[in-house]
Structure formats: structure tokens, C-alpha cells
């Protein structure tokens, strides 16, 4: 199977969208909804959406693995945003009826400072050597996850740089109906993007761990492919999300053959998220750390060590895993 695309920029909706003057169910205090129409977008058609691979859209925070300090490193998403003055000009421009012209950014002066180690995301447009902001006025990018940075402590919990390993959740290689948590070499994840999920991420929609014993895991983008998805029609997808067990997910990401990623979120269809019983929590999960042949000595308080204590154990679902700390 071909390697699936990585998330390096905002993904467009598979359908043309429209704005409704109703309170958003996705973002608190947002007085409008963005809903899908029945028309497939030109971007989706140009990317040959009908031949694309549909995968589960996982609700977490985006990460990236690439080289830093001459070794594989986990990077956290950090978008460069405009400063107060530039943001005010940009919002006035968006509200203006005469906004047929492009907004002119001065990247060197209009944006808040970022750490020196910050890098812009791949695939974003460049103009005269500077990254071009997206439609929201942001420049997507990444910062390396350092153990000393408490802001990214939950990111840090899923990687060990001494042994260059990461805690990853995927399907079991021999049983697609079984999930597997394992320690994976960071080198195997190079140039991939992943989703960090867990107790302290996005309200924990999958019910992982608890406040006293938090659990966080990485899921490679495209890891959970969707089988038997209905035809690409709005009402058919709506019925699938509402009536099928496999539809109890946040959304769908289509991986197109040209590397383009196209999405739909439950909120585009007027459906709620999070929901009580997610599809991810309907599958059993096994712990398979695969570390027996190595002489690893982990810190007793780290997540790797806690999973080693329950290595080779099987649980009915993700939310059933309780770490004995």
C-alpha cells in the first residue's frame, strides 16, 4: 500500500460549504455554522476524490516527526499568528464588501515572534522566500518538543529521546479488529504527521486515562482506513455517520493520489461531536511494547515504564486501560 499523505496545512471540506447564522456547535461563542452543501468542491474533484483512500479523522493535536539535533524528534504544531495591529487590519478586510483583491501581508512585521527553532510547515506557498499565510491569516509551522518545555509535557510523555522511541496506537498487524499500543522507533516515523490523543488533549473525547493517571498516545495520520464507505453524496454520508457503528467518528480524511488531503467533519453535517461511544472505543486493544530484546531502563514514572508493567495484556476497549502508578 502506498504511503499516505501528511497534514501540513488546513484541509478543505469535500463539499462546498455555506455559512448559516446559527450558533456553532463546534466553537463556543461563534455565532455562525459552516455547513456542507450537496456540491462536491472543485478541489476535491481536481484531486480525484473518488479514487482516494478514506480514513478516520482523529480528534487530537497534530504532531510531526523530523530531524532535530541530528536525531529523530517529535515536533508540536505552532501556527505563527498576526500581531494585534495586523489582525485588526485583516479582520476589517474580511468584513469589507470590496475584498476581491488579496490582502497584502508583511511577514517580517505583521506576525508575532516565534522561537528560533520554529520551522514553517511543508507544502505552504512561498513568496520571495517567505511563507504565505493561509486563509485564516496563520502560517502553519512546528516547534521541537523538548523535555524541559512544560507547555508540551503531554507531547513529551509519548517519546523517549534516549532510546529514540514513541508510544503509538495502530491496528494490530495480524488482526484489523484489534488495536495495539506499542513502542515504535522514531526513525520509523520520520517525515510523518501524527495525532496526539489522550487525557489532557481536546477534552479527551476517547476517554483515555484520568487526571491522576493520564494516558497519551500517537496515531499516525491515515492509520485507520474506512471500509465500505457509501457513495460521495451528502445524504448518504449523513446516514452513514448517524446509523453505522463505523460512523461514530469525528470525521473523514480522504488521502488523494496527488498527496492532497480532503476532509469532512461531523459538524459540517450538523451532527454533534464529541459523542458518548466512539468507534475507536468499540475495539479491544492489546499492549505489545516489543522491547524484550533490548536492555531498556526507563524512568519509573514515565509512560513507557507503566505500559511495560501491563505488557501483553488485552483490554476490552481503550477507556478500560488503567495504569497502576
Order of alpha helices (4+ residues) and beta strands (2+ residues): beta-beta-beta-alpha-beta-beta-beta-alpha-alpha-beta-beta-beta-beta-alpha-beta-beta-beta-beta-beta-alpha-beta-beta-beta-alpha-beta
